[in-house]
Amino acid sequence: MIVLLAQGASMAQAAAIEAELARLGAGARRVDGNGRVAIEAQALGVPLGPAARVRLLQLAGVEDVMLP
């Protein structure tokens, strides 16, 4: 799962997204490039599914969530 942050999203918003991924049981790897930030969710057991996508889309700073 890839969480694409909105352009201009704050580092605090990115940290909140990473915290939510941890709550969902996943690790996170932040990737910066071309002025954008994406967070790769690294499932540590059960893969994250559509319900996690819906939850993440509700967070401030999230532009899109892409499932594998």
mmCIF file as gemmi writes it, N, C-alpha and C atoms, coordinates in Angstrom:
data_model
loop_
_atom_site.group_PDB
_atom_site.id
_atom_site.type_symbol
_atom_site.label_atom_id
_atom_site.label_alt_id
_atom_site.label_comp_id
_atom_site.label_asym_id
_atom_site.label_entity_id
_atom_site.label_seq_id
_atom_site.pdbx_PDB_ins_code
_atom_site.Cartn_x
_atom_site.Cartn_y
_atom_site.Cartn_z
_atom_site.occupancy
_atom_site.B_iso_or_equiv
_atom_site.pdbx_formal_charge
_atom_site.auth_seq_id
_atom_site.auth_asym_id
_atom_site.pdbx_PDB_model_num
ATOM 1 N N . MET Axp A 1 ? 0.853 -1.166 0 1 0 ? 1 A 1
ATOM 2 C CA . MET Axp A 1 ? 0 0 0 1 0 ? 1 A 1
ATOM 3 C C . MET Axp A 1 ? 0.899 1.229 0 1 0 ? 1 A 1
ATOM 4 N N . ILE Axp A 2 ? 0.541 2.203 -0.819 1 0 ? 2 A 1
ATOM 5 C CA . ILE Axp A 2 ? 1.256 3.466 -0.889 1 0 ? 2 A 1
ATOM 6 C C . ILE Axp A 2 ? 0.287 4.584 -0.521 1 0 ? 2 A 1
ATOM 7 N N . VAL Axp A 3 ? 0.698 5.42 0.418 1 0 ? 3 A 1
ATOM 8 C CA . VAL Axp A 3 ? -0.091 6.59 0.812 1 0 ? 3 A 1
ATOM 9 C C . VAL Axp A 3 ? 0.593 7.807 0.194 1 0 ? 3 A 1
ATOM 10 N N . LEU Axp A 4 ? -0.072 8.453 -0.748 1 0 ? 4 A 1
ATOM 11 C CA . LEU Axp A 4 ? 0.458 9.644 -1.39 1 0 ? 4 A 1
ATOM 12 C C . LEU Axp A 4 ? -0.049 10.857 -0.64 1 0 ? 4 A 1
ATOM 13 N N . LEU Axp A 5 ? 0.884 11.657 -0.143 1 0 ? 5 A 1
ATOM 14 C CA . LEU Axp A 5 ? 0.5 12.861 0.591 1 0 ? 5 A 1
ATOM 15 C C . LEU Axp A 5 ? 0.212 13.996 -0.378 1 0 ? 5 A 1
ATOM 16 N N . ALA Axp A 6 ? -0.691 14.849 0.013 1 0 ? 6 A 1
ATOM 17 C CA . ALA Axp A 6 ? -1.018 16.026 -0.783 1 0 ? 6 A 1
ATOM 18 C C . ALA Axp A 6 ? 0.199 16.936 -0.838 1 0 ? 6 A 1
ATOM 19 N N . GLN Axp A 7 ? 0.35 17.624 -1.945 1 0 ? 7 A 1
ATOM 20 C CA . GLN Axp A 7 ? 1.447 18.568 -2.063 1 0 ? 7 A 1
ATOM 21 C C . GLN Axp A 7 ? 1.293 19.612 -0.961 1 0 ? 7 A 1
ATOM 22 N N . GLY Axp A 8 ? 2.361 19.874 -0.249 1 0 ? 8 A 1
ATOM 23 C CA . GLY Axp A 8 ? 2.316 20.833 0.846 1 0 ? 8 A 1
ATOM 24 C C . GLY Axp A 8 ? 1.919 20.228 2.179 1 0 ? 8 A 1
ATOM 25 N N . ALA Axp A 9 ? 1.708 18.907 2.236 1 0 ? 9 A 1
ATOM 26 C CA . ALA Axp A 9 ? 1.375 18.266 3.505 1 0 ? 9 A 1
ATOM 27 C C . ALA Axp A 9 ? 2.525 18.485 4.488 1 0 ? 9 A 1
ATOM 28 N N . SER Axp A 10 ? 2.19 18.694 5.729 1 0 ? 10 A 1
ATOM 29 C CA . SER Axp A 10 ? 3.21 18.981 6.739 1 0 ? 10 A 1
ATOM 30 C C . SER Axp A 10 ? 3.863 17.692 7.242 1 0 ? 10 A 1
ATOM 31 N N . MET Axp A 11 ? 5.011 17.863 7.868 1 0 ? 11 A 1
ATOM 32 C CA . MET Axp A 11 ? 5.692 16.715 8.466 1 0 ? 11 A 1
ATOM 33 C C . MET Axp A 11 ? 4.872 16.163 9.631 1 0 ? 11 A 1
ATOM 34 N N . ALA Axp A 12 ? 4.122 17.015 10.307 1 0 ? 12 A 1
ATOM 35 C CA . ALA Axp A 12 ? 3.249 16.555 11.385 1 0 ? 12 A 1
ATOM 36 C C . ALA Axp A 12 ? 2.138 15.654 10.821 1 0 ? 12 A 1
ATOM 37 N N . GLN Axp A 13 ? 1.612 16.025 9.66 1 0 ? 13 A 1
ATOM 38 C CA . GLN Axp A 13 ? 0.594 15.184 9.025 1 0 ? 13 A 1
ATOM 39 C C . GLN Axp A 13 ? 1.197 13.844 8.606 1 0 ? 13 A 1
ATOM 40 N N . ALA Axp A 14 ? 2.412 13.871 8.065 1 0 ? 14 A 1
ATOM 41 C CA . ALA Axp A 14 ? 3.079 12.624 7.686 1 0 ? 14 A 1
ATOM 42 C C . ALA Axp A 14 ? 3.289 11.74 8.91 1 0 ? 14 A 1
ATOM 43 N N . ALA Axp A 15 ? 3.684 12.337 10.023 1 0 ? 15 A 1
ATOM 44 C CA . ALA Axp A 15 ? 3.895 11.574 11.255 1 0 ? 15 A 1
ATOM 45 C C . ALA Axp A 15 ? 2.585 10.966 11.755 1 0 ? 15 A 1
ATOM 46 N N . ALA Axp A 16 ? 1.479 11.696 11.611 1 0 ? 16 A 1
ATOM 47 C CA . ALA Axp A 16 ? 0.172 11.179 12.024 1 0 ? 16 A 1
ATOM 48 C C . ALA Axp A 16 ? -0.237 9.99 11.152 1 0 ? 16 A 1
ATOM 49 N N . ILE Axp A 17 ? 0.083 10.049 9.874 1 0 ? 17 A 1
ATOM 50 C CA . ILE Axp A 17 ? -0.227 8.941 8.959 1 0 ? 17 A 1
ATOM 51 C C . ILE Axp A 17 ? 0.612 7.72 9.34 1 0 ? 17 A 1
ATOM 52 N N . GLU Axp A 18 ? 1.882 7.944 9.628 1 0 ? 18 A 1
ATOM 53 C CA . GLU Axp A 18 ? 2.743 6.841 10.048 1 0 ? 18 A 1
ATOM 54 C C . GLU Axp A 18 ? 2.243 6.228 11.356 1 0 ? 18 A 1
ATOM 55 N N . ALA Axp A 19 ? 1.758 7.059 12.265 1 0 ? 19 A 1
ATOM 56 C CA . ALA Axp A 19 ? 1.213 6.563 13.529 1 0 ? 19 A 1
ATOM 57 C C . ALA Axp A 19 ? -0.036 5.725 13.297 1 0 ? 19 A 1
ATOM 58 N N . GLU Axp A 20 ? -0.879 6.151 12.359 1 0 ? 20 A 1
ATOM 59 C CA . GLU Axp A 20 ? -2.082 5.372 12.049 1 0 ? 20 A 1
ATOM 60 C C . GLU Axp A 20 ? -1.707 4.04 11.421 1 0 ? 20 A 1
ATOM 61 N N . LEU Axp A 21 ? -0.709 4.035 10.556 1 0 ? 21 A 1
ATOM 62 C CA . LEU Axp A 21 ? -0.246 2.767 9.981 1 0 ? 21 A 1
ATOM 63 C C . LEU Axp A 21 ? 0.249 1.831 11.081 1 0 ? 21 A 1
ATOM 64 N N . ALA Axp A 22 ? 0.967 2.369 12.057 1 0 ? 22 A 1
ATOM 65 C CA . ALA Axp A 22 ? 1.436 1.553 13.177 1 0 ? 22 A 1
ATOM 66 C C . ALA Axp A 22 ? 0.255 0.998 13.963 1 0 ? 22 A 1
ATOM 67 N N . ARG Axp A 23 ? -0.765 1.828 14.166 1 0 ? 23 A 1
ATOM 68 C CA . ARG Axp A 23 ? -1.968 1.364 14.872 1 0 ? 23 A 1
ATOM 69 C C . ARG Axp A 23 ? -2.648 0.228 14.112 1 0 ? 23 A 1
ATOM 70 N N . LEU Axp A 24 ? -2.553 0.286 12.778 1 0 ? 24 A 1
ATOM 71 C CA . LEU Axp A 24 ? -3.142 -0.749 11.928 1 0 ? 24 A 1
ATOM 72 C C . LEU Axp A 24 ? -2.255 -1.991 11.815 1 0 ? 24 A 1
ATOM 73 N N . GLY Axp A 25 ? -1.079 -1.942 12.438 1 0 ? 25 A 1
ATOM 74 C CA . GLY Axp A 25 ? -0.186 -3.094 12.441 1 0 ? 25 A 1
ATOM 75 C C . GLY Axp A 25 ? 0.832 -3.11 11.32 1 0 ? 25 A 1
ATOM 76 N N . ALA Axp A 26 ? 1.138 -1.951 10.752 1 0 ? 26 A 1
ATOM 77 C CA . ALA Axp A 26 ? 2.083 -1.888 9.641 1 0 ? 26 A 1
ATOM 78 C C . ALA Axp A 26 ? 3.244 -0.961 9.979 1 0 ? 26 A 1
ATOM 79 N N . GLY Axp A 27 ? 4.361 -1.226 9.359 1 0 ? 27 A 1
ATOM 80 C CA . GLY Axp A 27 ? 5.485 -0.312 9.423 1 0 ? 27 A 1
ATOM 81 C C . GLY Axp A 27 ? 5.317 0.725 8.328 1 0 ? 27 A 1
ATOM 82 N N . ALA Axp A 28 ? 6.23 1.675 8.265 1 0 ? 28 A 1
ATOM 83 C CA . ALA Axp A 28 ? 6.13 2.724 7.258 1 0 ? 28 A 1
ATOM 84 C C . ALA Axp A 28 ? 7.517 3.135 6.796 1 0 ? 28 A 1
ATOM 85 N N . ARG Axp A 29 ? 7.619 3.437 5.522 1 0 ? 29 A 1
ATOM 86 C CA . ARG Axp A 29 ? 8.865 3.953 4.943 1 0 ? 29 A 1
ATOM 87 C C . ARG Axp A 29 ? 8.504 5.185 4.14 1 0 ? 29 A 1
ATOM 88 N N . ARG Axp A 30 ? 9.067 6.315 4.533 1 0 ? 30 A 1
ATOM 89 C CA . ARG Axp A 30 ? 8.773 7.591 3.877 1 0 ? 30 A 1
ATOM 90 C C . ARG Axp A 30 ? 9.7 7.769 2.673 1 0 ? 30 A 1
ATOM 91 N N . VAL Axp A 31 ? 9.124 8.176 1.544 1 0 ? 31 A 1
ATOM 92 C CA . VAL Axp A 31 ? 9.891 8.398 0.318 1 0 ? 31 A 1
ATOM 93 C C . VAL Axp A 31 ? 9.619 9.819 -0.164 1 0 ? 31 A 1
ATOM 94 N N . ASP Axp A 32 ? 10.68 10.61 -0.33 1 0 ? 32 A 1
ATOM 95 C CA . ASP Axp A 32 ? 10.569 11.988 -0.803 1 0 ? 32 A 1
ATOM 96 C C . ASP Axp A 32 ? 11.103 12.078 -2.225 1 0 ? 32 A 1
ATOM 97 N N . GLY Axp A 33 ? 10.408 12.83 -3.078 1 0 ? 33 A 1
ATOM 98 C CA . GLY Axp A 33 ? 10.909 13.046 -4.424 1 0 ? 33 A 1
ATOM 99 C C . GLY Axp A 33 ? 10.069 14.046 -5.18 1 0 ? 33 A 1
ATOM 100 N N . ASN Axp A 34 ? 10.72 14.919 -5.924 1 0 ? 34 A 1
ATOM 101 C CA . ASN Axp A 34 ? 10.037 15.924 -6.737 1 0 ? 34 A 1
ATOM 102 C C . ASN Axp A 34 ? 9.049 16.757 -5.935 1 0 ? 34 A 1
ATOM 103 N N . GLY Axp A 35 ? 9.407 17.084 -4.699 1 0 ? 35 A 1
ATOM 104 C CA . GLY Axp A 35 ? 8.544 17.919 -3.883 1 0 ? 35 A 1
ATOM 105 C C . GLY Axp A 35 ? 7.326 17.204 -3.331 1 0 ? 35 A 1
ATOM 106 N N . ARG Axp A 36 ? 7.28 15.897 -3.458 1 0 ? 36 A 1
ATOM 107 C CA . ARG Axp A 36 ? 6.143 15.104 -2.96 1 0 ? 36 A 1
ATOM 108 C C . ARG Axp A 36 ? 6.644 14.089 -1.952 1 0 ? 36 A 1
ATOM 109 N N . VAL Axp A 37 ? 5.745 13.635 -1.109 1 0 ? 37 A 1
ATOM 110 C CA . VAL Axp A 37 ? 6.066 12.603 -0.129 1 0 ? 37 A 1
ATOM 111 C C . VAL Axp A 37 ? 5.072 11.46 -0.298 1 0 ? 37 A 1
ATOM 112 N N . ALA Axp A 38 ? 5.596 10.247 -0.29 1 0 ? 38 A 1
ATOM 113 C CA . ALA Axp A 38 ? 4.762 9.055 -0.27 1 0 ? 38 A 1
ATOM 114 C C . ALA Axp A 38 ? 5.211 8.218 0.914 1 0 ? 38 A 1
ATOM 115 N N . ILE Axp A 39 ? 4.277 7.495 1.492 1 0 ? 39 A 1
ATOM 116 C CA . ILE Axp A 39 ? 4.6 6.601 2.594 1 0 ? 39 A 1
ATOM 117 C C . ILE Axp A 39 ? 4.217 5.195 2.167 1 0 ? 39 A 1
ATOM 118 N N . GLU Axp A 40 ? 5.217 4.317 2.169 1 0 ? 40 A 1
ATOM 119 C CA . GLU Axp A 40 ? 4.984 2.917 1.824 1 0 ? 40 A 1
ATOM 120 C C . GLU Axp A 40 ? 4.63 2.168 3.098 1 0 ? 40 A 1
ATOM 121 N N . ALA Axp A 41 ? 3.448 1.569 3.116 1 0 ? 41 A 1
ATOM 122 C CA . ALA Axp A 41 ? 3.039 0.766 4.266 1 0 ? 41 A 1
ATOM 123 C C . ALA Axp A 41 ? 3.658 -0.615 4.113 1 0 ? 41 A 1
ATOM 124 N N . GLN Axp A 42 ? 4.288 -1.083 5.163 1 0 ? 42 A 1
ATOM 125 C CA . GLN Axp A 42 ? 4.925 -2.391 5.156 1 0 ? 42 A 1
ATOM 126 C C . GLN Axp A 42 ? 4.191 -3.27 6.156 1 0 ? 42 A 1
ATOM 127 N N . ALA Axp A 43 ? 3.248 -4.069 5.643 1 0 ? 43 A 1
ATOM 128 C CA . ALA Axp A 43 ? 2.425 -4.923 6.496 1 0 ? 43 A 1
ATOM 129 C C . ALA Axp A 43 ? 3.312 -5.932 7.216 1 0 ? 43 A 1
ATOM 130 N N . LEU Axp A 44 ? 3.088 -6.065 8.503 1 0 ? 44 A 1
ATOM 131 C CA . LEU Axp A 44 ? 3.891 -6.964 9.323 1 0 ? 44 A 1
ATOM 132 C C . LEU Axp A 44 ? 3.118 -8.222 9.685 1 0 ? 44 A 1
ATOM 133 N N . GLY Axp A 45 ? 2.297 -8.698 8.81 1 0 ? 45 A 1
ATOM 134 C CA . GLY Axp A 45 ? 1.47 -9.871 9.068 1 0 ? 45 A 1
ATOM 135 C C . GLY Axp A 45 ? 0.338 -9.888 8.066 1 0 ? 45 A 1
ATOM 136 N N . VAL Axp A 46 ? -0.846 -9.564 8.524 1 0 ? 46 A 1
ATOM 137 C CA . VAL Axp A 46 ? -2.022 -9.527 7.66 1 0 ? 46 A 1
ATOM 138 C C . VAL Axp A 46 ? -1.935 -8.298 6.756 1 0 ? 46 A 1
ATOM 139 N N . PRO Axp A 47 ? -2.072 -8.469 5.442 1 0 ? 47 A 1
ATOM 140 C CA . PRO Axp A 47 ? -2.019 -7.304 4.544 1 0 ? 47 A 1
ATOM 141 C C . PRO Axp A 47 ? -3.134 -6.305 4.854 1 0 ? 47 A 1
ATOM 142 N N . LEU Axp A 48 ? -2.832 -5.038 4.645 1 0 ? 48 A 1
ATOM 143 C CA . LEU Axp A 48 ? -3.838 -3.994 4.827 1 0 ? 48 A 1
ATOM 144 C C . LEU Axp A 48 ? -4.792 -4.032 3.643 1 0 ? 48 A 1
ATOM 145 N N . GLY Axp A 49 ? -6.061 -3.858 3.891 1 0 ? 49 A 1
ATOM 146 C CA . GLY Axp A 49 ? -7.048 -3.958 2.83 1 0 ? 49 A 1
ATOM 147 C C . GLY Axp A 49 ? -7.87 -2.701 2.655 1 0 ? 49 A 1
ATOM 148 N N . PRO Axp A 50 ? -9.021 -2.85 2.027 1 0 ? 50 A 1
ATOM 149 C CA . PRO Axp A 50 ? -9.879 -1.703 1.713 1 0 ? 50 A 1
ATOM 150 C C . PRO Axp A 50 ? -10.318 -0.894 2.931 1 0 ? 50 A 1
ATOM 151 N N . ALA Axp A 51 ? -10.546 -1.526 4.067 1 0 ? 51 A 1
ATOM 152 C CA . ALA Axp A 51 ? -10.973 -0.782 5.258 1 0 ? 51 A 1
ATOM 153 C C . ALA Axp A 51 ? -9.863 0.15 5.734 1 0 ? 51 A 1
ATOM 154 N N . ALA Axp A 52 ? -8.618 -0.315 5.662 1 0 ? 52 A 1
ATOM 155 C CA . ALA Axp A 52 ? -7.488 0.539 6.038 1 0 ? 52 A 1
ATOM 156 C C . ALA Axp A 52 ? -7.365 1.697 5.063 1 0 ? 52 A 1
ATOM 157 N N . ARG Axp A 53 ? -7.611 1.44 3.784 1 0 ? 53 A 1
ATOM 158 C CA . ARG Axp A 53 ? -7.554 2.499 2.771 1 0 ? 53 A 1
ATOM 159 C C . ARG Axp A 53 ? -8.566 3.594 3.094 1 0 ? 53 A 1
ATOM 160 N N . VAL Axp A 54 ? -9.784 3.199 3.426 1 0 ? 54 A 1
ATOM 161 C CA . VAL Axp A 54 ? -10.841 4.17 3.758 1 0 ? 54 A 1
ATOM 162 C C . VAL Axp A 54 ? -10.42 5.005 4.966 1 0 ? 54 A 1
ATOM 163 N N . ARG Axp A 55 ? -9.866 4.349 5.988 1 0 ? 55 A 1
ATOM 164 C CA . ARG Axp A 55 ? -9.435 5.067 7.197 1 0 ? 55 A 1
ATOM 165 C C . ARG Axp A 55 ? -8.325 6.068 6.873 1 0 ? 55 A 1
ATOM 166 N N . LEU Axp A 56 ? -7.344 5.643 6.086 1 0 ? 56 A 1
ATOM 167 C CA . LEU Axp A 56 ? -6.223 6.523 5.755 1 0 ? 56 A 1
ATOM 168 C C . LEU Axp A 56 ? -6.668 7.71 4.907 1 0 ? 56 A 1
ATOM 169 N N . LEU Axp A 57 ? -7.616 7.511 4.015 1 0 ? 57 A 1
ATOM 170 C CA . LEU Axp A 57 ? -8.111 8.6 3.169 1 0 ? 57 A 1
ATOM 171 C C . LEU Axp A 57 ? -8.784 9.706 3.985 1 0 ? 57 A 1
ATOM 172 N N . GLN Axp A 58 ? -9.199 9.388 5.208 1 0 ? 58 A 1
ATOM 173 C CA . GLN Axp A 58 ? -9.854 10.378 6.063 1 0 ? 58 A 1
ATOM 174 C C . GLN Axp A 58 ? -8.856 11.291 6.778 1 0 ? 58 A 1
ATOM 175 N N . LEU Axp A 59 ? -7.58 10.927 6.746 1 0 ? 59 A 1
ATOM 176 C CA . LEU Axp A 59 ? -6.581 11.697 7.485 1 0 ? 59 A 1
ATOM 177 C C . LEU Axp A 59 ? -6.161 12.948 6.717 1 0 ? 59 A 1
ATOM 178 N N . ALA Axp A 60 ? -5.893 14.011 7.457 1 0 ? 60 A 1
ATOM 179 C CA . ALA Axp A 60 ? -5.424 15.264 6.859 1 0 ? 60 A 1
ATOM 180 C C . ALA Axp A 60 ? -4.095 15.037 6.16 1 0 ? 60 A 1
ATOM 181 N N . GLY Axp A 61 ? -3.956 15.594 4.975 1 0 ? 61 A 1
ATOM 182 C CA . GLY Axp A 61 ? -2.712 15.517 4.227 1 0 ? 61 A 1
ATOM 183 C C . GLY Axp A 61 ? -2.634 14.366 3.246 1 0 ? 61 A 1
ATOM 184 N N . VAL Axp A 62 ? -3.641 13.478 3.246 1 0 ? 62 A 1
ATOM 185 C CA . VAL Axp A 62 ? -3.628 12.334 2.331 1 0 ? 62 A 1
ATOM 186 C C . VAL Axp A 62 ? -4.333 12.714 1.034 1 0 ? 62 A 1
ATOM 187 N N . GLU Axp A 63 ? -3.642 12.5 -0.076 1 0 ? 63 A 1
ATOM 188 C CA . GLU Axp A 63 ? -4.237 12.738 -1.384 1 0 ? 63 A 1
ATOM 189 C C . GLU Axp A 63 ? -4.84 11.458 -1.958 1 0 ? 63 A 1
ATOM 190 N N . ASP Axp A 64 ? -4.121 10.334 -1.813 1 0 ? 64 A 1
ATOM 191 C CA . ASP Axp A 64 ? -4.608 9.071 -2.369 1 0 ? 64 A 1
ATOM 192 C C . ASP Axp A 64 ? -3.944 7.926 -1.625 1 0 ? 64 A 1
ATOM 193 N N . VAL Axp A 65 ? -4.599 6.773 -1.644 1 0 ? 65 A 1
ATOM 194 C CA . VAL Axp A 65 ? -4.052 5.547 -1.078 1 0 ? 65 A 1
ATOM 195 C C . VAL Axp A 65 ? -4.194 4.472 -2.13 1 0 ? 65 A 1
ATOM 196 N N . MET Axp A 66 ? -3.063 3.904 -2.528 1 0 ? 66 A 1
ATOM 197 C CA . MET Axp A 66 ? -3.056 2.89 -3.593 1 0 ? 66 A 1
ATOM 198 C C . MET Axp A 66 ? -2.795 1.521 -3.022 1 0 ? 66 A 1
ATOM 199 N N . LEU Axp A 67 ? -3.702 0.607 -3.303 1 0 ? 67 A 1
ATOM 200 C CA . LEU Axp A 67 ? -3.545 -0.784 -2.877 1 0 ? 67 A 1
ATOM 201 C C . LEU Axp A 67 ? -2.716 -1.531 -3.919 1 0 ? 67 A 1
ATOM 202 N N . PRO Axp A 68 ? -2.023 -2.589 -3.482 1 0 ? 68 A 1
ATOM 203 C CA . PRO Axp A 68 ? -1.205 -3.357 -4.459 1 0 ? 68 A 1
ATOM 204 C C . PRO Axp A 68 ? -2.072 -4.088 -5.458 1 0 ? 68 A 1
